[in-house]
Every structure is written in C-alpha cells, then in structure tokens.
Amino acid sequence: MVVPALFQGDDIIGKLKKRGKLVKKLIDNRNDQLLLLRSWETYYNRRSSTSPALPSQVLHVVKELYEQDLVEEDVFLAWWSDLSLAASPSSPFRAKIQPFIKWLETADEDD
C-alpha cells in the first residue's frame, strides 16, 4: 500500500506521471507488477468511498500504469482471469476497471 499512498490527493494522474520513473525502479519482475496492481486494488477498495476524486480517476490510473509499463498487459489479463490473484474477486476496483480490461482483450484479439 506504500505506492498508492504516494499518489493521494486530487491530482492522482499528475502525480503518477511525475513519479512513474520512481515506481518503475521498484518493479523488477512480473510478481512486482502484480503486487503493484493488487496494492492499487486494495487502496481503491478501502478509499473510494472517502476519496471523492478516486472513483473518477481509477480508469486513468490503470491506463497510466499500462502506458508507463509499470504493469504489462499480460499481468493485467492474468490478474483479471485468475480470481485467486485478486485482492478480492468481487471488489469495486475490478468492477470499475472492467472497461479497460475489455479494451485490452479486444486489442489483443485485433493483433
């Protein structure tokens, strides 16, 4: 939960863009990427009801994680398809980012 805590406040995306390189240095492998994704999931599930900016920014957050190669496509898709990898299989985070996952799946089919 340390990493998402670095991005608290209203401008989550701006902070993620600025601090993405720092986060990238903490990620060495696929397991680290999964831990980062799960930490965002846990953070969102705990804070979305008390942080007004968070629900409207979560799709942008996962897109930024993807675009900065902090979490690779295959890690997103593995996390999505294997419920044992999720912090909570029925989490609000999973429901909120479903459009992003569907986009990844569609983009993968188009290739």
Secondary structure, 3 states (H helix, E strand, C coil): CHHHHCCCCCCHHHHHHHHHHHHHHHCCCHHHHHHHHHHHHHHHHHHCCCCCCHHHHHHHHHHHHHHCCCCCHHHHHHHHHCHHHCCCCCCHHHHHCHHHHHHHHHHHHHC
